Amino acid sequence: MSTLRVDWPVCQARGLCHELLPEIIELDEWGYPLVNGEVTDELLADARAAVRACPRLALRLVG
Amino acid sequence: MTTRTPSPVPMRDDVHVHPGPALLSGLAGGPSLTAHRSQYGALPRLDLPALMDLARAAGLRGRGGAGFPFAIKLSTVAEGKRRPVVVVNLSEGEPASSKDSALAQARPHLILDGAVVAAVALGARDVYVVLPGDRPLAAQRMTKAMAERKDPVRLHRSIADSRFVAGQARAVIELLSGRPNLPATTWVPDAVSGLDGRPTLLSNAETWAHVGYLALRGEAAYRSNGTPDEPGTTLMTITAPGMVPQVREVAYGTRLRDVLPSSLHGAPALVGGFHGSWATWPTLASAKVSVGGFRSLGLALGAGIIHLPGRDACPLEFTSRVVDYLADQSAKRCGPCLNGLPALADAVRGLLVGSGRQARIEVLAGMVERRGACAHPDGTVRLVRSLFTMLPEEVAAHATGGCMHRPLRVAS
């Protein structure tokens, strides 16, 4: 199973990842992603879409 | 220009270095290369298996705070396909620590011998020495020592920024890479891919001095101090208001109370520096200097930092000043740290006047932990949490508008 990792110094709280993957990405009170849990097979396509859509290229699928 | 929040423990490099059993032996000879060679002899050439055996037999752990086994790091670096590089991290951004500064001033060639012996064993050609930007005595002495030497590897010198997080391992590699001296996200360990993508053996100055001592004196001498389970010594920095920082070399297994000035016995202390934990006097009095022993007391020996604010100092008030300082020292690049540490600082200030809530602090802690390029937010949270776990009666006194260190006052 894969995990989503945030490149924190690069992330600027644009929030697209939450729009595309609300199942495991919430936003904190400042708008930065809170990743809850691993990327299951069912979520893999959406997770890849979130990685591609990040305007800051701050999200990566690892493992 | 904005005013920076001052550190509650001043950054100083006028240090009182006490003579010690290993690294800090023979101080009277001075720090010159001539004195060093007459004390220790020539640096032997070790091959990689010999160095690995020494590090393993000595049970050597990194002394930057994380305590990672040196032999494992060394073997990861050695397994890389590209030629490795060696980095000596002397940046010591923690104001309450002065041990690397003390070593640089008193034992610079022990540090350099450690780095050089490892570089030669690994086939590295370059050793990068990163000096502190805010400890001029240490930086000057180290620079002088580097100029005295003739080594089979190249020694390079850089100066770190004056910032708490500048000494973080990745921040040091960023500096050496020509980028801002700030933490960056680590996708693979530096030992696998660090400076220019090369396997990078980065350790702090004390770790290198132990490597040097091991190479020069051998395993038996190293093991003659400490306990069978935890051989050797560790450097500790003891600070208190109005006292010159004391650096002591302590054999593992020593009673902590024997290391602390007796005039300061009886009061709580901050253990592990600004990213550490509070400990009550009974806890301190029962502790032995040991990685495992500290862990069993809910503390971390880390880089061996003990700050004693004294009986009259309020630990909450002191913590509040530390968190204000740490929030300001953030690189301010990771959103959770940039936003969360000032919010945490506000919440801790609230605790002081009885308006802060532990629940809010827990929410903020959860929002900053493990959500940054480095462990700065995690360490700040550790310190704040330790108020609740170690000093609950102090927190309770403030909740009702009081303070155990001042006459009862009415909350405003």
Interface residues (C-beta under 8 A of the other chain):
Chain A: R5 V6 D7 W8 P9 V10 C11 Q12 A13 D28 E29 W30 G31 Y32 L34 R60 V62
Chain B: L182 P183 A184 T185 W187 A331 R333 C334 G335 P336 C337 N339 G340 M367 R371 G372 A373
